[in-house]
């Protein structure tokens, strides 16, 4: 998430002309253009930060509560925990936006980036690199044809002395021999109708030739064998993604130890991750909140292997709080990939090379994503099922599931939050959608000395559902339905849901809980009365998708507002909208303030789940339905006191959104 900061010195000089075809930095530096060294040398670095209202020194920046400011110093594609780039974004030669970033990188189409048409985009990135001993600066760049890229490395002695300059580089190494400060500057001009570029920058100790420790597939396989990383009980995860949908080319892998091991398979004792992309991506591997709140422990990760067809892909592993020792990581050189990504249509070629022919236990294949949640096998600290908060007045167990192809049992599963299923054709274990049947069962115990009432809702599509509670059956068919059920105290209630599909896609969801509906007017009044939106410091986010493409109808919303949020915004107001029924899952690993969540959908059984119960949640009964006739913009302005969202995420379907 970013905040627009005006650089007054730059904005005063934007009329200075500098030909967009200029590719010689010496000409550029001799000019008085606001990007030029002549101009920028008249302003000390601390003065720049004072004007921008940001910390005066890099140490104070790194102490901010942000994963972007706590990056290890080698092998991650960044230049250490204290280095940030100043980034300036221009529409032709008019400064539009500036911010601090961890690497020069950008990805957007049209005018989606602060209204800058992609074909008019120019960017300038600069950073100071402190060196106390001889280092080798490794640089890789990925950008499109006809894009002009210029890179210059200078030593601040003073005076500033240029030691290396490159035009349209791909991979370069610069020796930083003398202790002191070096200045790295990058300029990019984009003539295309999309901006798609990335960089990898790292320091290697010592004055020596070389670059990134790329491996061939054979070498990586040998290292996995030598480490004994893959054994008969290792759980192998292969993630294959075309690229990132994030503007900074980041793709977060969220590891979740909340799932139980499948009782039909041999228990697993370790994990190996294989991450593969076609385009240049900045991977980030992290844990979800659930690792701290449930009774499960993630199995040890023996290795992470990653690679891409395009250069400049990086990997950042943020798991130090969960593992005592660093996880071995190996990067595959992009010369191991052919023009089709070097893999077959099912992603088996690279996997078989690395694992000696063993198939993946979990294969995730996506187009462009910014976050993917992966539920992994875990070891349980005890056998106590995860329960809902006791202040609800009841405990609802997780659901066990049995999936059928007609009358043939195909698969069993346990530990599910609710009955739900979403897939087309035969994409779920080869079960043709028209023949899909499922049975879910759970138990409920009332904790109070009086009965409890639960709302039970179903989104059925073209299917038939039978709800059975303590032997009493209710058949629901060919439409969506909801009911209020009384559960008496003093007994264990048996809940069974039987589902039979009658369509070429399976689209089913359910809600079991206590529902309080709000009209738009009621929600607006409550939001105003409780002052849940601050006109200055609240960042309003609107997430609007037609449906989920997740197997269990989930969309993960990862609230990840690190340094890029800036000092202006102190909290988020989240609006969730969809047509189909969605199970929104809110992950907030940095505990950033969420003032309120408002959600609505056309189909019933939509739910919102988050780890804290302190955030007000409003389920809207008369709006936010995701339909063409629904006035979402007007309804949002009504809820927010006339304000438009600062950021909108929208599309047909997704399984994750990263709010950053």
N, C-alpha and C positions, 0 to 999 in steps of 0.2 A: 504494500500500500504506500502511496507516495503523497507528498504534499508539495504544492507548487511554491517555489521560493523565488522572489525576484532578485536578480543580481543587478543592483542599480548601476554599477560601473559599466557592465556589459550592455545594459539596455540603452544607455545613452549613446553608444557608438555603433548601433546596429545598421546605420545607413552607410557605413564604410563598405565599399565594394571589394570583393575578392573573388575572382573568377572561380566558378565551381569546378572548372577543369584543371585548376592549379594542382600540381602533384609534387611540387618541390617545396619542402618545408623551409628552406632558407629564404625563398621569396615570401613565403607566408609570414615568417618571423620578422622579416624586415618591414612588413606593413604595420599599420596601426589598427588592424582589425581586432575586435574584442577577443578573438581566440588567440591572437598572436602572442609570441613570447615577449615582444617589445611592450605590448600593452599590459600583459599579466605580470611582468617583472616589476611594474611600477606599484604593484599591490602586494604586500606581504601576505603570507598564507594565513596568519592569524587575523589580519584585517578582513580577508575574504570571509572567514568563518564568522567574524563578528557581524558583518553585513547580512549574512545568511541566517543569523540567529542560532548557530549551531555551536557545539563545544569547541573550545579553543585548541585543544590538543587531542591527538589520536588516542591517547590512553583513556581519556574520559569517554570518548566514543566507544571504545571497546568494552567499557564496563557497563554499557547499556544492556538491558535485559533482552538479548537478541541472539538468535542462533547465527545470524549473519556476522556478528562481531566476535565469535568464539570459534574460529576455524583453525585447524591444525596447520602447521607451517610447511608441510611437504606433501605432495601427491594429491592435493585437493583441487588444484587449478586456481588457487588464490595465493597471494603473496604473504600470508602470515596473518596473525590475529589482530595486528594493529594497523594494517593498511586498508584504506578505503579510497575509492576513486571519486573525485568530483566529476559529475557528469552534467553536460549542458546540451540541451536538445533545441534544434533550430528548425523553423519553417523557412526555407531558403536561408536568409541571413537575419531573421528576426528571432530573438531568444524567446522561447515559449515556456520552458520548464528546466529546473536544475535540481539535482538531488545528489546524495551520496550512495554509491553502490559498491558491492564487493568485487565486481568484475565488469569490464566493458561487454555488454551483451544486450540485444534487443530483438523482439519478435512481434510483428503486428502487420495487419493488412489495412488497406484503405486509409482512413484517418482516425483509427481507433486509439492512437496514442496522442492524447491531449489535442486532438483536432488537427494534427500535422499530416497532410497528405503524404503517403509513403514516398512518392516520387520526388517530393521536395525536402525530404528529411536529410539533415546533416547533424552529426554528433561530435562532441569533443569530450574526451575523458583524460584526466591527468591524476597522477599520484606520486608521492614522494616515497622512495624505497630506501630505508636506512640499512647500511651495510657495515658490519664491524670486522668482517674477515672476507677473504676472496669468495665470491659467489658466482654461480652461472645462472643467468636469467633465461629461463625457457619460455618461449612464446609460441603458441599455435593459434591460428585464426581460421574461422569458417565463415564465408560470406558468398554472396551470389555473383554471377557474371555481371560485368559492366559496373560493378561497385568499385569506387575508388577508396582505398585504405592506405593511410600513411602512419608510420610508427617512428617515433624518435626517442632515443635514450640519451640523456645528458647527465653529466656529473656537476653537482653544485659545489664548486670549490671555495668561494666564488672566484672569478666569474663563472657563469654557466658554460660548460664546454660540451659540445655534442660529441658523443663517442660512437654512435651508431644511428643510422637512418635507413628506413626500408619503405619501398613503395609496393603496394599490393603483395605483402608477404604471406606465406602459408605457414612455414615453420622456421623459427630462427632461434639462435642461442647467442647471448651477449655476455662476455666476461666482465664482471664488475670487480676489478682487481684491487682498487684502493678503498680503504675504509672511508666512510662519509655518507653523504646523501646523494641519491641519484633521482632524476626526474624522468618519469615515463609519461609520454603523451601520445594519444591516439586520435586520429581524425578520420571520420567516415562520411562519404557522400553517397547517397542512394538514389539511383535514377529509376528504380523498379517500382511496381505497384504494390510491393510488399517489402517489409524490412525483415531480414532473417540473417542474423549474424551472431557469432559467439566467439569467445576467446578463452584460452587456457594460459595462465601465467603462474610460474612457480620458480622458486630459487633452489638450486642444488649447491651443496657445500663444496668448496674447493675450486681451484682454477683449472678446469679440465674441459675437454670437448665432450659432447654427448647430448642427450636429450632425455625424453621420458623413457622409463624402462618398459617399453612395449615388448610384448611377448607374442610369439606365434601360438596358434592353437595347440600345437604339439608341445611347446615349452610350458604353456599353462597347464596342460594335462599332466605333464611330468611333475610339476610343482604340487598339484593336487594329490598325486600319488605319493610323493615324498612326504607330504604332510599327513597322509592318511586321512584326508579331509572327507572322502566319500566312502562310507562303509555300507554294509547291507541294510542298516536301519537309518541311514541318512535321508532326510526329507529334502529333495531337490526342488527348488523353485526356479522356473525359467520365465522371466518377464520380457516380452518382446513388444516394443512400442515404436511407432513410426517417428514421432517427435514429441516436443512439449507444446502445450497450448498456453504456457505461462509467458508473459512478456519478457521475462529475464531468462527464458529457456530452462527454468528449473523444473524438476520432476521429483516429487517427494514420494518415497516408499514408506508407508506407515505400517510398521509391524505390530500386529495385535495378537497377544497370547490369550485371548478370551475364549477361543474355541477349544472344545475337547477333542482328543484324538479319536479318530474313527475306529469304532470297536470291531469293524470287519477287517482291519488290516493289522499288520505287525506294528507294535509300538515303535515310535521313532525316538532316536537319542541325540540327533544333531541336525543342523540345517546348513545347506549351501545355497547361496543366491547367485543366479546368473542373469545379468541385466544387459539387454541388447537393444540398440536403437539403430535406425537408419540415419536420422539427422543428428546433429550435434546437440547434446543434452547435458545439463548440469544435475546429476543425480544427488539426492539427499536421502539418507536412510535414517529413520527415526522411529521411536516408539510412540504409541498412542497413549492417551490418558489411562486406558483400562489396565495397563500393566501395573499401575499403582493402586488400583481400587478393587481388583478381584483376587481370587485365590490361586491364580495360575502364574507360572514362571515360564518365560520363553526358554526353549532349549538352546544350547550353545550353538553359535554360528561359526562354523569351521573355516569358511572362506567366502569372499565375494569376488566374482569375476565379471568384468564389464567391458564393453566395446561398442563401437559404432562404425558405420561406413564413412561418415564425415569426421574430420579432425576436430580437436578442441573439446571433446567430451570430458567431463570431470566427475569425480565421485567424492562426496563428503559423508562421512559416517559419524553420526552423533549418538553413539551408544556407550560412551565412557561411564555413564552413571549406572549401567546395567551389567557391564562385563569388566573383569579385573584386568584383562590383557587385551592389547589391540587385536582387531580382527584382520587376518591377512587379506590383502586386496591385490588383484592382478588385472592389468589392463591389456586388452588384445589390440594389436596394431591394426589400423584400418586397411592395410594392404592384404589382410586376410579376408576381406569382403569383396565380392564382385559387384557389378552394377545393380544387381537385384538384392543387395544386402548380404549375399553370401549364404543364404539359407533357403530351404525349401518352403513350400507354402504352409506347412505345419510347424515350422520353426525347429526342425529336428537336426539339421545338418551340424550346426555349431554345437548343439547340446551333445550329440553323439560323439563328436570329436573330444569334448572336454570330459565326458563321464564314462568313456569306454563303451558306449552303446546303451547305457542305462537311460530309460525315459524319465521325464520330469514327473514328480508326484503332483505338482501344481503348475499348470501352464497358463499364463495370462497374456492375452494378445489384444492390444488396443491400438487405436489410431493415434490421435494426439491427446495427451492427458497432462494435467499439472499435479495430480496426486493420485496414488493408488493405494488402497488399504488391502493388506494381505493378512488374513487370519492363518496363523501357523499352529502346528501341534504344540502342546505345552505339557509340562509336568505339573500336577496339582499339588498344592501344599496340604490340602485336605479334600474331602469329598463333599463338602458343604456346597449346595448349589447357590449360585449368585442370586440374591433376592432383591426385590424392590424395597425402597425405604419403608420402614415400619409405620411411619406416620400416615401412610395411605390407609391403614387399617386392615391390610391383608397382605399375604405373601403369595405371589403367583410364581410357580416354578418355571424354568425354561421348558421348551417344547421338544419332545422327541418326534422324529418324522420317519415315515416309511414311504418310499416312492415306487410306483408300479407302472409297468407297461401293460395296460389292460389289467389282467389278473396276475401277472408275473412280477414278483418283487425284484427290483433292480438295485436298490440302494437304501441304506438306513443312515440316519444322521441324528445327532443329539445336541443339546445346548443352544437351541434356537430361541431368539427373542419372541418370535411370533410365527404363525402360519403365513407364509408368503412364498410366491414363486413367479418368475418372470423370464420367459425365453421363447424364441420362435422355432418353428419347424421341429428338428430333432436335436437341438443343440445341447440338451441336457442328457448325457449318458445314452444318446441314441434313441431316447423315448420320443416317438412321434407325438406332437402336441395333442392331436385329436384323441390319442390313447392314454394320455397322462392322467394318472390318479394318485392321490396322496392321502395319508392319514396322519394327523398330528394329535398328540395327546399331552396333557399337562395336569397338574394338580393345583388347587387353591385352598388356602387355609385362612379363615377369618381370625384376626388377632384381637378384636374388640369383644365386649360383652353384648353386642347387638349385631344385627345383620348388616351386611355391606352390599351396596348396589354398584354394579359395574356396567359401563357402556360397552357393548360388543358390536363392532361394525365390520362389514365385509364389502370389499370391492371385487365383484365377481366376473365382470365381462360376460362372455358366453360360456357359462358353466353352471354346475349344480353343486351346492354345498349343504351338508347336513351338520348341524350343530347339536351335539349330545352333551348334556350336563346331568350327571348322576343317573344315567339311563334314560332320561327324557329327551326325545329327538325332535328337532325342528328342521324341516327341509326348506331351503331357500334356493330358488332356481331362476336363472336367466336374467337376474337383475340385482342391483345392489340393495343391501338391507342393513338395518341396524336395530338393536333391541336393548332394553335395559333389563338386566337379570339380577335377581335377589339371591345372595349367598348367605345362608344362615350360619351362625356361629356354632362351634362345638363339633365340627366334623371336617374330614378331608373331602373336598369336592373334586370329582373326576370330570375333566373337560376333554372332549374328543371332537375334532373337526375332520370331516371327510369331504374330499374335493374330487370332482370329476369334470374334466374339461371337454368342451364341445367345439373347439375352434382351432385354427391352424397356428395360433400363438397362445401361450399360457400367460395370463395376466391376472394375478390374484394377490390380494393383500388383506390384512385384518388388523383390528385394533381391539385390545383388551385393556380397559382402564377406566379412569374417571375423567370425563370430558366436561369442560365448561366452555360453552360457546359465547362469543361476543359478536354483536353487530359492529359494523364499522363506526357508527356513532358512539356506541358504548366504549369501544376500545380507544377512540380518539379522546373522549372525555377523561378516561382513566389515565392515559398517557399525559394529557395536559395537567391534570390535577396533581400527578406525582412528579411532574417535571422530568420525564424520562428522556427527553431530548434537549440537550444544551445547544443553542443556536451556533455556538462557536466551536466547541470541543467534541461534539458527537459526529462520528463518521457514519453516514447512512449507506447501507449496502442492500441491494435488491438482487435476489437470486431467483430467476424465472426459467424453468424448464418444463417442457410438455410432459416428460415422463423420465423415469430412471432406466438405465440400461444394465443395472445390477441384478444379479440372480435373485436377490432377496428384496428387491424394490428399494434399496437404500441409495441415498446420496450423502456422501460424507462432505461436510462443510468444515474445512480446516481453517481455523482463525490463526493466522500466522503473521501478525503485524510487527515485524522487528524494527530495525533502525529506519527502514524506508518510510514508516508512518510519519516520522517527524515529531516535533514537540507540540504541534497545534492540536492534534486529535488525541483525546484521552479515553475514548470509549467508542463502541460500535452499537448501532441500532440495526437489527437484522430483519429483513422482510423476505419471506420464503413463499413462492407462488408456483403452482403447477396445475395442469389439467388432470392428469392421472394421479392415483394414490401413490404417495411417496413416504418412505420412512427416513426423515431427515436426521442425520446423526452429526451432532456438533462436537468437534474436538477443539480444545482450547489449551494446548500444552503450556503456553506462557501465562495462563490465567489473566489474559487481557480483559478489561472491563467490558461486559456486554450489558447494555442498559435494558434491553428488552428484545424479544423475538415475537414477530407477528407472522402468522402463516395462514394460508388458505388453499383450497383446491376444489375442482369441480367434482371429482370422485370422492367418496367417503374413505375412511380408514387411514387418512394421512396422520402421521405422528411426528413429534419432535423429541429427540432424546439427547440429553447432555448430562455431564457428570455432576454439575451443581444444580441445586434446587432453588438457588437464590435469585436467578434471573426470571423476571415475569414473562410468561408465555401467553399469547393471545391467539386462540383459534377463531378465525373469522367465519361467520355463518352466511354472510351476504356479500362476499366480495373476494378478490384475489383468486379467481377461479381459472385463470389461464386460458380463457376463451377469447375469441376475436371480439365478441360483443362486450366484454368486460373492460371497463375504463380503469385499467391498472394505474396509469399515470395520475388520474384524478383522485383515485382512492389513496394512493401513496401520499399525495400532497395533503389530503385530508388528515391522514394519520400523523404526518410530520409537521403540521403547521405551515403548509405551503411550500415546503422544501422538496427539491428533486434529489434523488440518490446521488451520492458522490461516485459510486461505482455500481455497475449493473453487470451481472453474469447471466447470459441467456443462450438458449439453443434448444434443439429438439430433445436430446437425451444425453445424460452423463451419469457417472457414478461418483464423481468427486469434484469439489470446487475448493480452490485454495484462495482464501481472502488475505491478500498481502499488499 
